[in-house]
Structures are given as C-alpha cells and as structure tokens.
C-alpha cells in the first residue's frame, strides 16, 4: 500500500470511528492510528470538507447538528416509516409525461422508488442512489446532473451542478430540507443550498416534503422561505397551529396521517 492509499484507508477508518461512536477526541485518534496530532487534524479537516463529520472543540462528531446533517445511513434510518408515507403521498401528484426534479434527500429517494408506477416520466436528479434506482427502469427518461461528487451526501453538488440544473425546465420539483425555523428552510452546507436554489428556479411547481421533526431542528445556511413553495407535504406530527400558519402565509399543506387507520395519504388536503 503506497502513501496515498494508506492515507485514504486511515481516513476511512477514522470516519467510521467517529460516525460509529458519535464523538472521538482528536488526541485519541492520533494515538489509535499512530500519527501526529497535526496529521489527525488534517485528516479530520479533509473528512469535514467531504461532509462526513464535523470538527468540534477537542475532537470530531458524527451526530447531526445545525452545522452537520449526519451520515446518509443515519438519515435513511431517521423517521423511516413516516418518510415512506410522505413519499407515497408525493408520488400521487405525479402525472405521466411530466418532467420531474428530485433533490438528493433521503425522502425524495423514496419518491424515486414510487415514480416507476407513474411512467412515462422524465426525471432530473443529482442523487446517485436515485440515479441507480431509475437507470434501467422502462418508462423513465433519466437526466443526471454532474459536478463534484460528495461521498457523504452520495450526490453531486456545487457550482457545476447548479449550472447544469439551469439548462432544464421541470414541471415539478420534489425537495426536502434539513430544518425549518421561523418559516424558513435551512441546510448544513452552502453547496447544498446552491443546487437546491437552482432547482427551485427551474421548476414550475415546487413541493417541499418534510416530516414534522424538521420543524424542531436548526440549520446554518438559509435556503428559502416556505412561501416559495407551492405545497408542503408533512405528517400529522406537526402542530395544528403551525399548519395553519403555513396555510395562512399562502402555501398549500397536505397533511399525511401517520396513524394505523390511514388508508390514503391524500385524504387530508384541507
């Protein structure tokens, strides 16, 4: 194994250690991997730049926060049953023949799985898992957005991806968000905001799909106010007064019943 390969392997193991333990001291990583404290700091800087973890005083954390979104695996597992219901509700809006934009969120990855039941569709996305899901599906015309690949997001992000989006016009955009605070959506990375804003510019209709826990979180980078979306799809865990406030501001809300008696996620569109 040459020097570069050894470095990549060490960083991979550091990443897994931080994500697996939640928090690890930099000094402990240096001792565990038999490197200098400065080298450990450089490794953590590189992993933070890739979106895998967040450096904090004394070490690094893999736990979600306003500055860090958490790993893909963690996000997939969080609120998984509710996300399935939200995705199913979102898919009922799909009309054969549409051009659909999907962001890189785990919620919209589930929408991608549902999309195969509403073909023919043209789907545009920067999400590598969504691309893999749809690549060989009959009836799906797939347009992939390139750019810099961010392994921690499993998606293409940044300036080149945003520029690629602007070459298209979509009938509908399905998007999720890290946090909603005081009527505004937030994310944990500027690259994410850059691409999502470009997607919003290029869609005739904008649909935000977000479970109620997003309204209890904070984010660092402002994306857009809720009023910039035509429709919010949310589960019934969101307080009634918050639903009323969103509607009063002019955005339609579809509330998905997450209870056991729910048969059709379209039933509450008041």
C-alpha positions as a Python dict, from the first residue, in 0.01 Angstrom:
ca = {
    (1, 'X'): (0, 0, 0),
    (2, 'X'): (151, 334, -105),
    (3, 'X'): (134, 659, 95),
    (4, 'X'): (-185, 789, -68),
    (5, 'X'): (-365, 457, -28),
    (6, 'X'): (-256, 437, 336),
    (7, 'X'): (-386, 788, 398),
    (8, 'X'): (-723, 711, 238),
    (9, 'X'): (-758, 391, 436),
    (10, 'X'): (-671, 571, 761),
    (11, 'X'): (-926, 842, 690),
    (12, 'X'): (-1190, 583, 607),
    (13, 'X'): (-1130, 413, 941),
    (14, 'X'): (-1133, 748, 1124),
    (15, 'X'): (-1462, 833, 957),
    (16, 'X'): (-1616, 505, 1066),
    (17, 'X'): (-1484, 552, 1420),
    (18, 'X'): (-1637, 899, 1454),
    (19, 'X'): (-1971, 803, 1299),
    (20, 'X'): (-1988, 482, 1500),
    (21, 'X'): (-1901, 638, 1837),
    (22, 'X'): (-2070, 973, 1790),
    (23, 'X'): (-1773, 1170, 1926),
    (24, 'X'): (-1400, 1097, 1931),
    (25, 'X'): (-1118, 1311, 2070),
    (26, 'X'): (-852, 1414, 1819),
    (27, 'X'): (-577, 1304, 2056),
    (28, 'X'): (-734, 959, 2082),
    (29, 'X'): (-747, 929, 1704),
    (30, 'X'): (-382, 1030, 1678),
    (31, 'X'): (-286, 763, 1931),
    (32, 'X'): (-512, 497, 1781),
    (33, 'X'): (-381, 545, 1427),
    (34, 'X'): (-22, 619, 1533),
    (35, 'X'): (2, 957, 1367),
    (36, 'X'): (90, 1303, 1493),
    (37, 'X'): (-177, 1531, 1634),
    (38, 'X'): (-126, 1762, 1335),
    (39, 'X'): (-184, 1474, 1092),
    (40, 'X'): (-501, 1375, 1277),
    (41, 'X'): (-626, 1734, 1250),
    (42, 'X'): (-552, 1736, 876),
    (43, 'X'): (-738, 1409, 832),
    (44, 'X'): (-1041, 1545, 1017),
    (45, 'X'): (-1028, 1866, 812),
    (46, 'X'): (-1040, 1659, 493),
    (47, 'X'): (-1329, 1446, 620),
    (48, 'X'): (-1523, 1754, 731),
    (49, 'X'): (-1474, 1914, 386),
    (50, 'X'): (-1625, 1600, 232),
    (51, 'X'): (-1927, 1624, 462),
    (52, 'X'): (-1860, 1308, 663),
    (53, 'X'): (-1830, 1466, 1009),
    (54, 'X'): (-1793, 1793, 1197),
    (55, 'X'): (-1489, 1907, 1391),
    (56, 'X'): (-1566, 2041, 1738),
    (57, 'X'): (-1350, 2154, 2027),
    (58, 'X'): (-1119, 1869, 2115),
    (59, 'X'): (-1236, 1623, 1853),
    (60, 'X'): (-1498, 1539, 1593),
    (61, 'X'): (-1863, 1434, 1594),
    (62, 'X'): (-2082, 1239, 1358),
    (63, 'X'): (-2403, 1345, 1530),
    (64, 'X'): (-2642, 1572, 1338),
    (65, 'X'): (-2645, 1941, 1429),
    (66, 'X'): (-2709, 2280, 1273),
    (67, 'X'): (-2368, 2250, 1106),
    (68, 'X'): (-2375, 1880, 1012),
    (69, 'X'): (-2651, 1675, 853),
    (70, 'X'): (-2543, 1331, 973),
    (71, 'X'): (-2445, 1033, 759),
    (72, 'X'): (-2662, 900, 475),
    (73, 'X'): (-2725, 579, 670),
    (74, 'X'): (-2836, 775, 975),
    (75, 'X'): (-3069, 994, 769),
    (76, 'X'): (-3218, 691, 594),
    (77, 'X'): (-3298, 534, 930),
    (78, 'X'): (-3443, 851, 1086),
    (79, 'X'): (-3825, 869, 1067),
    (80, 'X'): (-3815, 593, 803),
    (81, 'X'): (-4183, 482, 824),
    (82, 'X'): (-4304, 843, 812),
    (83, 'X'): (-4080, 921, 517),
    (84, 'X'): (-4231, 624, 332),
    (85, 'X'): (-4580, 767, 387),
    (86, 'X'): (-4471, 1114, 275),
    (87, 'X'): (-4308, 973, -38),
    (88, 'X'): (-4621, 778, -122),
    (89, 'X'): (-4827, 1094, -84),
    (90, 'X'): (-4586, 1291, -301),
    (91, 'X'): (-4599, 1025, -573),
    (92, 'X'): (-4976, 1067, -606),
    (93, 'X'): (-4903, 1408, -756),
    (94, 'X'): (-4701, 1260, -1043),
    (95, 'X'): (-4865, 1276, -1385),
    (96, 'X'): (-4737, 1061, -1673),
    (97, 'X'): (-4549, 1276, -1922),
    (98, 'X'): (-4413, 1518, -1661),
    (99, 'X'): (-4054, 1631, -1619),
    (100, 'X'): (-3967, 1587, -1252),
    (101, 'X'): (-3678, 1730, -1050),
    (102, 'X'): (-3567, 1529, -745),
    (103, 'X'): (-3313, 1657, -495),
    (104, 'X'): (-3058, 1444, -309),
    (105, 'X'): (-3263, 1399, 10),
    (106, 'X'): (-3337, 1054, 150),
    (107, 'X'): (-3709, 1140, 147),
    (108, 'X'): (-3703, 1213, -225),
    (109, 'X'): (-3506, 895, -288),
    (110, 'X'): (-3819, 717, -169),
    (111, 'X'): (-4020, 928, -415),
    (112, 'X'): (-3789, 796, -688),
    (113, 'X'): (-3886, 441, -594),
    (114, 'X'): (-4254, 536, -627),
    (115, 'X'): (-4202, 716, -959),
    (116, 'X'): (-4179, 389, -1151),
    (117, 'X'): (-4556, 345, -1102),
    (118, 'X'): (-4638, 670, -1284),
    (119, 'X'): (-4446, 641, -1609),
    (120, 'X'): (-4367, 776, -1858),
    (121, 'X'): (-4165, 1040, -1674),
    (122, 'X'): (-3851, 1240, -1734),
    (123, 'X'): (-3655, 1259, -1409),
    (124, 'X'): (-3369, 1501, -1342),
    (125, 'X'): (-3160, 1444, -1030),
    (126, 'X'): (-2820, 1489, -864),
    (127, 'X'): (-2874, 1194, -626),
    (128, 'X'): (-2657, 894, -706),
    (129, 'X'): (-2891, 645, -531),
    (130, 'X'): (-3186, 786, -727),
    (131, 'X'): (-2986, 758, -1049),
    (132, 'X'): (-2905, 395, -968),
    (133, 'X'): (-3269, 325, -883),
    (134, 'X'): (-3407, 472, -1206),
    (135, 'X'): (-3130, 400, -1456),
    (136, 'X'): (-3280, 81, -1602),
    (137, 'X'): (-3646, 148, -1541),
    (138, 'X'): (-3862, 133, -1856),
    (139, 'X'): (-4064, 447, -1898),
    (140, 'X'): (-3814, 669, -1715),
    (141, 'X'): (-3607, 912, -1920),
    (142, 'X'): (-3324, 990, -1681),
    (143, 'X'): (-3115, 1308, -1686),
    (144, 'X'): (-2824, 1312, -1442),
    (145, 'X'): (-2666, 1626, -1303),
    (146, 'X'): (-2288, 1613, -1283),
    (147, 'X'): (-2046, 1823, -1083),
    (148, 'X'): (-1832, 1748, -781),
    (149, 'X'): (-1925, 1421, -612),
    (150, 'X'): (-1971, 1444, -235),
    (151, 'X'): (-1947, 1091, -91),
    (152, 'X'): (-2105, 1188, 242),
    (153, 'X'): (-2416, 1307, 59),
    (154, 'X'): (-2391, 1040, -213),
    (155, 'X'): (-2475, 1320, -457),
    (156, 'X'): (-2329, 1575, -695),
    (157, 'X'): (-2307, 1925, -552),
    (158, 'X'): (-2166, 2271, -604),
    (159, 'X'): (-2138, 2532, -878),
    (160, 'X'): (-2118, 2298, -1178),
    (161, 'X'): (-2422, 2101, -1060),
    (162, 'X'): (-2619, 2424, -1011),
    (163, 'X'): (-2522, 2539, -1360),
    (164, 'X'): (-2631, 2204, -1504),
    (165, 'X'): (-2976, 2236, -1345),
    (166, 'X'): (-3034, 2572, -1513),
    (167, 'X'): (-3019, 2409, -1855),
    (168, 'X'): (-3360, 2249, -1791),
    (169, 'X'): (-3719, 2334, -1706),
    (170, 'X'): (-3923, 2093, -1493),
    (171, 'X'): (-4295, 2064, -1433),
    (172, 'X'): (-4249, 1983, -1066),
    (173, 'X'): (-3973, 1975, -806),
    (174, 'X'): (-3976, 1748, -503),
    (175, 'X'): (-3736, 1863, -233),
    (176, 'X'): (-3674, 1811, 135),
    (177, 'X'): (-3484, 2021, 386),
    (178, 'X'): (-3267, 1981, 695),
    (179, 'X'): (-3458, 2228, 911),
    (180, 'X'): (-3748, 2473, 909),
    (181, 'X'): (-3714, 2763, 1151),
    (182, 'X'): (-3946, 3064, 1169),
    (183, 'X'): (-4096, 2983, 831),
    (184, 'X'): (-3764, 2943, 650),
    (185, 'X'): (-3579, 2632, 528),
    (186, 'X'): (-3216, 2578, 625),
    (187, 'X'): (-2935, 2340, 530),
    (188, 'X'): (-2597, 2247, 667),
    (189, 'X'): (-2380, 2313, 361),
    (190, 'X'): (-2355, 2600, 112),
    (191, 'X'): (-2311, 2353, -175),
    (192, 'X'): (-2650, 2200, -98),
    (193, 'X'): (-2818, 2541, -88),
    (194, 'X'): (-2655, 2638, -418),
    (195, 'X'): (-2800, 2337, -601),
    (196, 'X'): (-3143, 2347, -436),
    (197, 'X'): (-3189, 2716, -518),
    (198, 'X'): (-3107, 2642, -881),
    (199, 'X'): (-3364, 2361, -878),
    (200, 'X'): (-3627, 2594, -738),
    (201, 'X'): (-3558, 2847, -1015),
    (202, 'X'): (-3616, 2583, -1282),
    (203, 'X'): (-3943, 2426, -1163),
    (204, 'X'): (-4295, 2535, -1247),
    (205, 'X'): (-4424, 2382, -923),
    (206, 'X'): (-4225, 2338, -602),
    (207, 'X'): (-4317, 2072, -348),
    (208, 'X'): (-4144, 2050, -11),
    (209, 'X'): (-4163, 1706, 151),
    (210, 'X'): (-4061, 1721, 517),
    (211, 'X'): (-4151, 1525, 828),
    (212, 'X'): (-4253, 1719, 1138),
    (213, 'X'): (-3917, 1677, 1313),
    (214, 'X'): (-3760, 1914, 1058),
    (215, 'X'): (-3960, 2191, 1228),
    (216, 'X'): (-3774, 2121, 1555),
    (217, 'X'): (-3423, 2149, 1411),
    (218, 'X'): (-3180, 2426, 1323),
    (219, 'X'): (-2966, 2476, 1015),
    (220, 'X'): (-2679, 2707, 931),
    (221, 'X'): (-2743, 2819, 572),
    (222, 'X'): (-3076, 2972, 471),
    (223, 'X'): (-3234, 2820, 162),
    (224, 'X'): (-3575, 2979, 109),
    (225, 'X'): (-3892, 3075, 296),
    (226, 'X'): (-4178, 2827, 300),
    (227, 'X'): (-4377, 3079, 97),
    (228, 'X'): (-4152, 3000, -201),
    (229, 'X'): (-4308, 2651, -215),
    (230, 'X'): (-4647, 2578, -368),
    (231, 'X'): (-4711, 2278, -145),
    (232, 'X'): (-4580, 2137, 182),
    (233, 'X'): (-4631, 1765, 242),
    (234, 'X'): (-4591, 1691, 613),
    (235, 'X'): (-4708, 1427, 859),
    (236, 'X'): (-4966, 1490, 1128),
    (237, 'X'): (-4698, 1523, 1395),
    (238, 'X'): (-4672, 1890, 1303),
    (239, 'X'): (-4873, 2105, 1544),
    (240, 'X'): (-5207, 2228, 1409),
    (241, 'X'): (-5115, 2590, 1474),
    (242, 'X'): (-4803, 2554, 1263),
    (243, 'X'): (-5005, 2401, 980),
    (244, 'X'): (-5248, 2692, 999),
    (245, 'X'): (-4963, 2943, 994),
    (246, 'X'): (-4813, 2790, 679),
    (247, 'X'): (-5151, 2792, 505),
    (248, 'X'): (-5223, 3149, 617),
    (249, 'X'): (-4894, 3258, 460),
    (250, 'X'): (-5011, 3120, 125),
    (251, 'X'): (-4857, 2773, 91),
    (252, 'X'): (-5088, 2475, 48),
    (253, 'X'): (-5038, 2195, 302),
    (254, 'X'): (-5106, 1824, 258),
    (255, 'X'): (-5113, 1658, 600),
    (256, 'X'): (-5038, 1285, 590),
    (257, 'X'): (-5198, 1081, 864),
    (258, 'X'): (-4932, 858, 1014),
    (259, 'X'): (-5180, 663, 1229),
    (260, 'X'): (-5257, 293, 1176),
    (261, 'X'): (-5602, 363, 1029),
    (262, 'X'): (-5462, 572, 745),
    (263, 'X'): (-5552, 421, 407),
    (264, 'X'): (-5489, 706, 168),
    (265, 'X'): (-5226, 977, 229),
    (266, 'X'): (-5423, 1215, 9),
    (267, 'X'): (-5718, 1223, 247),
    (268, 'X'): (-5623, 1545, 433),
    (269, 'X'): (-5561, 1831, 191),
    (270, 'X'): (-5766, 2094, 367),
}
